[in-house]
Amino acid sequence: MKLDDVHKVFNQGRPNAHAAIRGVSLTIEPNQVTCLKGASGSGKSTLLSMIGCLSRPTSGRIHLGDRMLSSLPERFLTDIRRHTFGFIFQQFNLISGLSVLENIMLPAYPLAPEYKTLKQTAHGLLGRFDLEHKAQNPVQWLSGGEAQRVAICRALINDPQILIADEPTANLDTRLSHAFMGQIRQLREIGKTILITSHDPVVFESPVVDRVIELCDGQVVGG
Ligand SMILES: Nc1ncnc2c1ncn2[C@@H]1O[C@H](COP(=O)(O)OP(=O)(O)OP(=O)(O)O)[C@@H](O)[C@H]1O
């Protein structure tokens, strides 16, 4: 992915306008783990959401291979988002009341796969992340580490090329944070491109991370 002079202004044209991203240009290499690091409010989540097609830049260009995402109409963007990206959020965002299996299968429904194949894929992921015995559990019964692994499985259900994780260790203790980086290593080994925002040293000092990009006040200041 390539970002070229990307800006994001919230509430543009109003007295409370805020320039959260100010002229970011960078390249995210495939099959690598890239960490966006920076203080709270530096613009990490804002940048991540534009990269993941969850929001659009105010100006500038974002390329995915030879496609320019920033100029695509919404329906194409939604399609690219579903096929290309898997998301892992800070609060895991699992749906309470649904089982582990149901949560994992949810992002696949808009792509209308055959149900039997989808279920097999979901069980394959549960097996890989040592969660098979929890398949029918409601997600609210899970421990923090289990919930995190369910969130990873859900992000992988559509076999995305790029995984985006926003502060993934914020709700994990040190041991589970190291375990999470072990899981990231495995995903890198199978060829995924991974982009993580974090101000947790367990993440940005991890040997699994290929590159750390530092943000300050919406600008790249290092990496
Ligand atoms: N929807 C919005 N409207 C107005 N301002 C916003 C909006 N979203 C974010 N901001 C502001 O943009 C700046 C960057 O926010 P962002 O969430 O990207 O920071 P961050 O580096 O991810 O912070 P944290 O580490 O605390 O999650 C902050 O000053 C924030 O208040």
The ligand as a MOL file (V3000), in Angstrom:
LIG
                    3D

  0  0  0     0  0            999 V3000
M  V30 BEGIN CTAB
M  V30 COUNTS 31 33 0 0 0
M  V30 BEGIN ATOM
M  V30 1 N -14.5850 11.8810 14.6430 0
M  V30 2 C -13.7350 12.7920 15.1170 0
M  V30 3 N -14.0780 14.0940 15.1980 0
M  V30 4 C -13.2190 15.0370 15.6540 0
M  V30 5 N -11.9570 14.7700 16.0820 0
M  V30 6 C -11.5620 13.5000 16.0440 0
M  V30 7 C -12.4220 12.4350 15.5700 0
M  V30 8 N -11.7260 11.2680 15.6580 0
M  V30 9 C -10.5160 11.5770 16.1600 0
M  V30 10 N -10.4080 12.9040 16.3880 0
M  V30 11 C -9.2310 13.6170 16.9050 0
M  V30 12 O -8.1410 13.3560 16.0280 0
M  V30 13 C -6.9300 13.1660 16.7760 0
M  V30 14 C -6.3350 11.8020 16.4410 0
M  V30 15 O -7.1980 10.7780 16.9700 0
M  V30 16 P -6.8440 9.2420 16.8680 0
M  V30 17 O -7.9860 8.4900 17.4740 0
M  V30 18 O -6.4600 8.9250 15.4800 0
M  V30 19 O -5.5440 9.1610 17.8000 0
M  V30 20 P -4.7280 7.8670 18.3060 0
M  V30 21 O -3.2890 8.1550 18.0610 0
M  V30 22 O -5.2920 6.6430 17.6840 0
M  V30 23 O -5.0490 7.9150 19.8590 0
M  V30 24 P -5.2200 6.7050 20.9280 0
M  V30 25 O -3.8510 6.1110 21.0920 0
M  V30 26 O -5.6740 7.4430 22.1710 0
M  V30 27 O -6.2400 5.7590 20.3900 0
M  V30 28 C -7.3030 13.3300 18.2390 0
M  V30 29 O -6.9720 14.6520 18.6340 0
M  V30 30 C -8.7950 13.1090 18.2670 0
M  V30 31 O -9.4010 13.8550 19.3010 0
M  V30 END ATOM
M  V30 BEGIN BOND
M  V30 1 1 1 2
M  V30 2 1 2 3
M  V30 3 2 2 7
M  V30 4 2 3 4
M  V30 5 1 4 5
M  V30 6 2 5 6
M  V30 7 1 6 7
M  V30 8 1 6 10
M  V30 9 1 7 8
M  V30 10 2 8 9
M  V30 11 1 9 10
M  V30 12 1 10 11
M  V30 13 1 11 12
M  V30 14 1 11 30
M  V30 15 1 12 13
M  V30 16 1 13 14
M  V30 17 1 13 28
M  V30 18 1 14 15
M  V30 19 1 15 16
M  V30 20 2 16 17
M  V30 21 1 16 18
M  V30 22 1 16 19
M  V30 23 1 19 20
M  V30 24 2 20 21
M  V30 25 1 20 22
M  V30 26 1 20 23
M  V30 27 1 23 24
M  V30 28 2 24 25
M  V30 29 1 24 26
M  V30 30 1 24 27
M  V30 31 1 28 29
M  V30 32 1 28 30
M  V30 33 1 30 31
M  V30 END BOND
M  V30 END CTAB
M  END
